[in-house]
C-alpha cells in the first residue's frame, strides 16, 4: 500500500466517523480499521527515503551545524518533512569524530550525537 492509498483509506474512515457522530459512537470494526490505517500510514512515512544531496542543504543550516561543531564536514543529509516541523539531519565528521546533527528549518540545532 502506498502513502496516498493509506491517506485515502484514512479519509474514508474519517468520513465514517463523522457520519457516526464522532469517535464515541464509532463501531469497533471501524475503530480497528482506523487504527490499522494509522499504523500503515506511519510505517510507510517512516520507511520513505528522505535523503537529499549536499547541495540542497541551505547555507544557514550548514553554518548552524558548523557553528555548533567546529570543523564539521558534511557527508550526507536528510530532510525529515513533517506536517508542522521539518528537520534536517546532517551526518559528517569533525576532528576525527562522526557526528549526527539535527537542525530545524529555522536553523536551530536541536540535537547533536557523537558516534
C-alpha positions in Angstrom: 0.0 0.0 0.0 1.4 3.4 -0.9 1.2 6.5 1.2 -1.5 8.1 -1.0 -3.6 4.9 -0.7 -3.3 5.0 3.1 -4.3 8.6 3.0 -7.4 7.7 1.0 -8.3 5.0 3.4 -7.9 7.3 6.4 -10.1 9.9 4.7 -12.8 7.2 4.1 -12.6 6.2 7.7 -12.8 9.8 8.9 -15.9 10.2 6.8 -17.4 7.2 8.5 -16.5 8.6 11.9 -18.2 11.9 11.1 -21.3 10.1 9.9 -21.4 8.1 13.1 -21.3 11.3 15.2 -17.7 11.2 16.5 -15.3 8.8 18.0 -17.5 7.8 20.9 -20.1 6.3 18.6 -17.8 4.5 16.2 -18.4 0.8 15.9 -15.5 -1.4 17.0 -14.7 -2.7 13.4 -14.4 0.9 12.2 -12.2 1.8 15.2 -10.0 -1.2 14.3 -9.7 0.0 10.7 -8.8 3.5 11.8 -6.0 2.1 14.0 -4.7 -0.1 11.2 -4.8 2.8 8.7 -2.8 5.0 11.1 -0.2 2.2 11.7 0.2 1.5 8.0 0.5 5.3 7.2 3.1 5.8 9.9 5.2 2.8 8.8 5.2 3.9 5.2 6.2 7.5 6.1 9.0 6.2 8.3 10.3 4.0 5.5 10.3 6.8 2.9 13.7 7.9 1.8 14.3 11.4 2.9 17.9 11.7 1.5 18.8 15.0 -0.1 22.0 15.9 -1.9 24.6 18.0 0.0 23.9 20.9 -2.5 20.3 21.0 -1.4 21.2 21.8 2.2 20.5 25.5 2.8 23.5 27.7 3.8 22.0 28.7 7.1 21.5 25.0 8.1 25.1 24.1 7.2 26.5 27.1 9.0 24.5 26.3 12.1 26.0 22.8 12.2 29.5 24.2 11.7 28.9 26.7 14.5 27.8 24.0 16.9 30.5 21.5 15.9 33.6 23.4 14.7 35.3 21.8 11.7 32.1 19.9 10.7 32.4 18.4 7.2 29.1 17.3 5.7 28.9 13.8 4.3 25.2 13.1 3.9 21.9 14.9 4.6 18.3 14.0 5.1 15.2 16.2 5.3 12.5 14.8 7.6 9.3 16.5 6.4 6.6 16.7 9.0 3.3 18.4 8.9 4.2 21.2 11.3 8.0 21.0 11.5 10.8 19.9 9.2 14.2 18.8 10.4 17.5 18.4 8.6 19.6 15.5 9.8 23.2 16.0 8.8 25.9 13.4 9.2 29.6 14.1 8.9 33.0 14.3 10.5 34.8 16.8 12.7 38.2 16.3 14.3 38.2 12.6 13.6 34.8 12.0 15.2 31.5 11.2 13.5 28.5 13.4 14.2 24.8 13.4 13.5 23.3 16.8 13.9 19.6 17.6 13.8 18.6 21.2 12.9 15.1 22.6 12.4 14.1 24.6 9.3 14.8 27.8 11.2 18.4 26.9 11.7 18.3 26.0 15.4 20.3 22.9 16.4 18.0 20.6 18.3 20.3 17.6 18.8 24.0 16.6 18.4 25.0 12.9 18.6 28.6 11.9 18.6 29.3 8.4 17.3 
